[in-house]
């Protein structure tokens, strides 16, 4: 009887938890749907309006296209910079650094994710921007044939190059955390087997750790790209 009563209480608790979790999920979906409906209703007049009805005689696409292009460009540049660096940091923490240094460095990298976005923005405007002016001039002179580095170089540092670097720093802890978690779970037998066959540490990482964590690198890159687009 006691076992039956205990089992009945557990089943009731499971049902309560399941119903609560389902209600929470449905609520979030309903809120997102409400936001989407609100945006569509409020934005429909601008979407359907002719160019003559909008300021400057431009269509909505003419206003949105530069903003969308700048967002995608900055986010893509940030991902190209941050993902390789984040993977290198994750490999160093999980397979190269001594345990004490790895633990401290892991905490420091994770703390980067706790810094508010506005702090990154102010740092980019007042510190990183002015510091990169000489670099941007050098890039213009030597790599100006590449459209991204084509001049004239900014004299204030408020350029797409700096925006991409700031976004790269913002998304680096996300990508690194995802990759680090999976790299640390690489089966020890695979690593020891590769080294027993004469592989160096880098060869062991290339043949076992990276293939095992390939999905985590892709997942982390997508998460980082999503945050970069949002920011």
C-alpha positions in Angstrom: 0.0 0.0 0.0 2.8 2.4 0.9 4.6 1.7 -2.4 1.3 2.2 -4.3 0.7 5.5 -2.6 4.3 6.6 -3.2 4.0 5.7 -6.9 0.7 7.6 -7.1 2.3 10.7 -5.7 5.1 10.4 -8.2 2.7 10.1 -11.1 0.7 13.1 -9.9 4.0 15.1 -9.6 5.0 14.0 -13.1 1.7 15.1 -14.5 1.9 18.5 -12.7 5.4 19.0 -14.0 4.5 17.9 -17.5 1.4 20.2 -17.6 3.4 23.2 -16.2 6.2 22.7 -18.8 3.7 22.4 -21.6 1.9 25.6 -20.4 5.1 27.5 -20.3 6.1 26.4 -23.8 2.6 27.3 -25.2 2.7 30.7 -23.4 6.1 31.6 -25.0 4.8 30.5 -28.4 1.6 32.6 -27.9 3.7 35.6 -26.9 5.9 35.3 -29.9 2.9 34.9 -32.2 1.3 38.0 -30.6 4.5 40.0 -31.2 4.6 38.8 -34.9 1.0 39.7 -35.5 1.5 43.2 -33.9 4.5 43.9 -36.1 2.7 42.8 -39.2 -0.4 44.9 -38.5 1.6 48.0 -37.6 4.1 47.6 -40.4 1.6 46.7 -43.2 0.8 50.3 -44.1 4.5 51.0 -44.7 5.0 47.8 -46.7 2.0 48.5 -49.0 2.6 52.2 -49.3 4.0 53.6 -52.6 7.2 55.5 -52.8 5.4 58.8 -53.2 3.8 58.3 -49.8 7.0 57.8 -47.9 9.6 60.5 -46.9 12.1 61.2 -49.6 10.1 59.4 -52.3 11.9 56.1 -51.5 10.3 52.7 -51.1 10.5 50.8 -47.9 13.1 48.5 -49.5 15.4 51.4 -50.1 15.3 52.2 -46.4 15.6 48.6 -45.1 18.2 47.2 -47.6 21.2 49.2 -46.3 20.4 48.3 -42.7 19.9 44.6 -43.5 23.1 44.5 -45.6 25.1 46.2 -42.8 23.7 43.8 -40.3 24.6 40.7 -42.3 28.1 42.1 -43.2 29.0 42.9 -39.7 27.7 39.6 -38.3 29.4 37.5 -41.0 32.8 39.3 -40.4 32.4 38.7 -36.7 31.7 35.0 -37.2 34.7 34.7 -39.4 36.9 36.2 -36.8 35.4 34.7 -33.6 34.8 31.1 -34.6 38.4 30.1 -35.4 39.6 32.0 -32.3 36.9 30.4 -30.1 37.8 26.9 -31.3 41.5 27.5 -30.6 40.7 28.8 -27.1 38.4 25.8 -26.4 41.2 23.4 -27.6 43.8 25.2 -25.4 41.6 25.0 -22.3 40.5 21.4 -22.8 43.7 19.7 -24.1 46.8 21.9 -23.8 46.7 24.1 -20.8 47.5 22.8 -17.3 44.4 22.2 -15.2 44.8 25.2 -12.9 45.4 27.6 -15.9 42.6 26.0 -17.9 40.1 26.4 -15.0 41.0 30.1 -14.6 41.0 30.8 -18.3 37.6 29.1 -18.7 36.1 31.3 -16.0 37.5 34.4 -17.6 36.1 33.5 -21.0 32.7 32.7 -19.6 32.7 36.1 -17.8 32.9 37.8 -21.2 29.3 36.6 -21.8 28.1 38.5 -18.7 29.2 41.9 -19.9 26.3 44.0 -21.1 26.1 44.8 -24.8 26.2 48.6 -24.1 29.6 48.2 -22.4 30.9 46.5 -25.5 29.5 49.3 -27.6 31.1 52.1 -25.5 34.4 50.2 -25.5 34.2 50.0 -29.3 33.4 53.7 -29.7 35.9 55.2 -27.3 38.7 52.6 -27.0 38.9 50.1 -29.9 37.7 52.6 -32.6 40.5 55.2 -32.1 43.1 52.5 -31.6 42.3 50.9 -34.9 42.6 54.0 -37.0 46.3 53.4 -37.9 45.4 49.7 -38.7 42.6 50.7 -41.0 44.9 53.2 -42.8 47.4 50.4 -43.3 44.7 48.0 -44.6 43.5 50.6 -47.0 47.0 51.2 -48.4 47.9 47.5 -48.7 44.6 45.7 -49.1 42.5 48.4 -50.7 41.9 46.1 -53.7 39.6 44.1 -51.5 36.1 45.7 -51.3 35.9 45.4 -47.6 39.1 47.3 -47.0 38.6 49.9 -49.8 39.0 53.5 -48.6 38.8 56.1 -47.6 39.7 54.9 -44.1 37.7 56.3 -41.2 39.4 58.9 -39.1 37.3 58.3 -36.0 37.3 54.5 -36.0 33.5 54.2 -36.3 33.6 51.8 -39.2 32.2 48.4 -40.1 35.6 46.8 -39.4 35.4 47.9 -35.7 31.8 46.9 -35.4 32.7 43.4 -36.6 35.5 43.2 -34.1 33.3 44.2 -31.3 30.7 41.7 -32.3 33.4 39.0 -32.5 34.4 39.6 -28.9 30.8 39.5 -27.9 30.1 36.1 -29.5 33.4 34.5 -28.7 32.4 33.2 -25.3 29.3 31.6 -26.7 31.1 29.7 -29.4 33.9 28.8 -27.1 31.6 27.5 -24.3 29.8 25.1 -26.7 32.9 23.8 -28.3 34.7 23.5 -25.0 31.9 21.4 -23.5 32.0 18.9 -26.3 35.8 18.8 -26.7 36.1 17.8 -23.1 33.8 14.8 -23.7 36.0 13.3 -26.4 36.4 9.6 -25.4 39.7 9.1 -23.6 40.2 5.8 -25.4 40.3 7.5 -28.8 42.9 10.1 -27.6 45.1 7.5 -25.9 44.8 5.2 -28.9 45.9 7.9 -31.3 48.9 8.8 -29.1 49.8 5.1 -28.7 50.0 4.8 -32.5 52.6 7.6 -32.5 50.5 10.6 -33.1 51.6 14.0 -31.8 49.3 16.1 -29.7 48.2 18.1 -32.6 47.7 15.0 -34.8 45.6 13.5 -31.9 43.5 16.6 -31.7 43.1 16.8 -35.5 42.1 13.1 -35.9 39.9 12.6 -32.8 38.9 15.8 -31.0 38.0 18.0 -34.0 35.9 15.3 -35.8 34.1 14.4 -32.5 33.3 18.1 -31.8 32.5 19.1 -35.4 28.7 19.4 -34.7 29.5 21.5 -31.6 31.6 23.9 -33.7 28.7 24.3 -36.2 26.1 24.7 -33.4 28.3 27.3 -31.6 28.9 29.2 -34.8 25.1 29.4 -35.5 24.4 30.6 -32.0 27.1 33.2 -32.2 25.9 34.3 -35.6 22.4 34.6 -34.2 23.6 36.9 -31.4 25.7 38.9 -33.8 22.7 39.5 -36.0 20.6 40.5 -33.1 23.1 42.9 -31.6 
